[in-house]
Amino acid sequence: MKQENTIMETQHFRPLDLRRKIRPGESLIQALLFLAGFLSILITLAIVYELGKEAWLFFGSPDVTFAKFFGTTTWQPGIGHFGIWPLVTSTLITSFIAICVSLPLGLATALFLSEYASPKARSALKPILEILAGIPTVVYGYFALLFMTPLLQRIFGDGVEVYNMASAGIVMGIMILPLISSMSEDALSAVPRALREGAYAMGATKFETSLQVVLPAALSGIGAALIIGISRAVGETMIVAVAAGSGPNFTFNPFKAAETMTGHIARISGGDLSYNSIDYNSLFAIALMLFLVTLVLNLVSQSVINRFRQRYE
């Protein structure tokens, strides 16, 4: 009897078809996603190509050499001075000040919203932060010039010039604060609840759990927010064009006026430049340098994040 049942079960048994069925709708979605990713890469390569092609005309000039470009500290292409470092240092200084302002404030805001705030407080505070992200950057620029600069002058005295990198950097940090806090809050909220409960079971306080468990677990998302914040600060134009200054100045004093790469491009491109002139081609050399600076900063930030990130499996 048992043998007969076994035979019957064998006869009625049909192996499962594990082969993947082809669905036209799913194939279309995959093709569209692939196309979107391919277009993103293609656009990036096209931008690099155009910048490199026009910058090559600048470096192909007999008056321009890589030694002058990277080895001198005066930028006045009209009279034969091609040192890029005044524009690079002012860009890095303003971006560094912006990150020093936005990163601690953004992380503190994200920790409060994720770990301490009630749902009612969170629903009220997040829209307020998003309002900061919607303010035009030219408004931030005049806020830096008319409010932040006089405030710094009252605090630090006459050493603060009317146009300076400090006020521009501080207001840039305020501008990117919603970006860092929002992305960091999303990363903190995505940390599994089990990690928090395990820390509480070990006797950790809420503050210790937030700093020693939740924050390291969300370091990857926080790092992504930091990288985007750095890129946003390096590429900002209107704030530095209004508040930082309008002339290349090689200085490390944040209270002095200096012109960033984006501010210089905005100022020069607004004038009457003849095509294929040395001043016109220099804009593309500066833009390519800006692209490389952003790329290097992103790679360095990503390597540091990968080095200290804690993985939970």
N, C-alpha and C positions, 0 to 999 in steps of 0.2 A: 504493500500500500504506500509506503513511504517512497519507494522507488518510482511508482506511478505518478505521485504528486511532483516529484522532482522532474520527471520527463515532461509533464504538462506545463510546469513553470518555465522549463527551458524552451518549449515550443512557443509559449506566449511572450517570451522575453524578446524585446527588440532593443538593440544597442542605441543609446542616445546619440543624436546627431550633434556633435560638438563643433561642427564647422560653423564659422561665423556667417550669418546670412547678410547678403548685400542689400542695403537699404538706400534707395536713391536720395532720399532727404538727408540722411546722415553723410553720405558721400559729398553732397553739395555743401553741407556745413563745413566739413573738413577741408574741402577745396577753398572755400571762402576764408577760413582761418589761415590756411597756408598762404593764400594770396595777400592777406593783411600783413602777416609776418614778413613775407618776401618784399612787399612794398616798403615797409619800415626800413629794412636793410638797404634796399635800393635807393631810397631817398637820402639816407645817411651817406652812402657812397657817392651819390650825386653832389651832395653839399661839399664833401671833402674834395671831390674832383674839381669843382668850380673854384673853391678857395685855393687849392693847390695850383691850378692853371693860372689864375690871376696873380697869385703870390710869386709864381715863377717869373713873371714879367718884371716884378719888383726886384727880385734877387738877380735877374739877368742884366740889370742895369750896370754899366761899368763903374758907377760911383758906389754901388752897394756891395758889401762883402759880409760874410757871416761873422768875421772878426769885428767889424763895426757894429753889426746888429746885436751880437751877444756880448761884446767886450767893452762897450762904451755905455755911458750913463746920461747921454744927452739926446733928446728926440726932437729934431727940427729938420725934417726931410728937405724943406725948401732951401736950406743953406748947407746941406751935405752932412748933417748929423743924424745917424740912424740907430742910436742906442735904444733898445726897447725896454730896458729895465725900469725907467721911471714909470711907465705905464703898467708894467707887471707888478712892481712892488706895491703901488697904490691899490691895484685890484686885489692883491692878496691881503693887504692890511684891512681894507674895508670889509672884505669877506670874513676874515678872521674875527673882527669885532662883531660882525653880525652873528656868527655862529656862537661866540662867547655869550651873547645876549639871549639868543633864541633857544639854544640847546638846554641849559638848565631850567629856564622858565617853561619851555615846552614839555620837558620831561616831568617837572613838578606838576604842571597842569594835567598832563596825561595820567600820572599816578593818582592824582586827586579824583579825576573823573572816573577812572577805572576801579579804584579800590575803596575810596572813602565817600564819594558823593552819592546821595540818594537819587533814585530815578527822577524825582521832580527837579532836583538841583541840576542834574546832568542835562535834562531837557531844556533847562533855562540857560545854562552856560554855553553849551555847544553852539547855539545860533549866534550868541554874542561874539564868539571867536570867529565864526564864519563871516560875520560882518567885516572884520578886519581884513579878511582875504579879498573882499569885494571892493575895497577902497582903491581908487586909481593911484598908480605909483607917483604921478606928478603931484598929487595932494600930499603924499608922504614926503616928497622932496621939499615942498615949501614948509611942511611941518618941521622938517629937520633944520631948515634955514631960519625960520622965524621963531621957533620955540626951543628946539634942542640946542642950537648954537648959543643963544643968550643964556640958557640954563648952564651950559658948560662954562661960559665966560664968568658967570657969577660964582661958580664953584672953584674954577682953576685960575681965574684972573685973566690978565691981558695976554697971556701966552697963547690963548685960543684965538685963532684967526676967524674972520667972518665965514670964509669957506674953509672947511676942514674935513678930514677923513673920519674923525671920531663921530661927529653928529650924523654923517651919512651912514656909517656902519651901524650905529645904535638903532637908527630908524629902519634900516634894512633888516635888522634882527627882529624888530617889532613886526615888520611886514611878513616875514617867513614864519613867525611864531605860530599862526593857525595851521600852517602846513605840517610842521613838525609835531605839534601837539595832537592834531587829529590822527595822523598816521601812527604815532606812537600809542595813542589811546586804543586804536584798533588792534595793534599788535599785543598790547597788554591784555585786552579783553579776550583775545584768542588763546591765551595760556590756559591749559586744562585746569578745571576745578580741582582735580585730584592732587595737583602739586600744592595748592593752597591748603587743602585739608590735611595733607601729609605733614606740612610744616606746622600747622596748628596742633596736630597730634603729638609732635615732638616738643611742644611747649613754646614755640616761637610766637612773638607778638605780631600784631598786624603790620607794624612798621618794619620789623625784621623780615617778615614774609614778603612784603612788597619790594624791599631793597635786595634781599639776598636770594630770593626764589623767583618771584614773578619777573623782576627786571632782567636778570640774566637769561631767563627762558625766552623773553621777548626781544633779545638783543638783535636778532636778525631783522625783524621788522623795524626796530628803532634805527638800525644802521641804514636801512633803505630810506627812512625819513631823513636821516642826516645827509646822505649822499644827494638826495633831491634838494634839500635845503642849501647845500654847498653850491650845487649847480645853479640854483635860483639866485643865490647871492652873487656869484661870479658873473652871471649874465645880466644882472640888473643894470638898467640904463638911466632912467629918469631921475632917480634919487641922487645918484652920484653926479649926474650932469647938472643938477640944480644946486646941490649942497656941498659937493666935495671940492670943486674948483674947475677952472677951464684952461689950465696950462700944465704941461708935463713938468713934474718936479720930483727929483730923486731925493726922497727923504723918508726916514722911518719914524718921524714924529707925527703921531695921529692928529695932533692939533694944528698941523700945517695944511695948507691947500695943496692938492695934487689932483691929477686927472687920471682916471682909470681908462682901461682899453675901450670899454663900451662907451664911456663918456666922450672919449676922443673921437671915436667913429661917428657918434651922433653929431658932434660939433662940426667936424670936418665935412661930413657928407652933406650937411645942410647948406654948405657954401657952393660957389660956382667953381667946380673942378673940371678941367678938360680931360677927356677920355685919354687913357694910356699915359697920363703924366705921372711923375714920380709920386706926387701926393695922392693921386687916385689909386695907383697900384699899392701904395703903402697901406691903405685901408684893408686890403685883402690879406696882406702879410700880418697885420695886427689881428684880424679875424681868425686866421689860421693859428696864430699863437694862442689866442683865447680858447680855441677849440682844444688845442693840445694841453693847455693848463687845466681845463676842466676834465679832460680825460685822465690826466695824471692824478689829479686830486681824487677822482672817483676810484681809480685803481688802488691808490694808497688807502683810502677809507675802507674799501672792500676787503683788502688784505688784513687790515687791523681788526675789522669786525670778525672775519673768519678765524683769526688767531685767538680771539678771546671769547668767541661764542660758545655757549654750553649747549650740547645736543641732548635731547631727551627722547629716548626710544622706548 
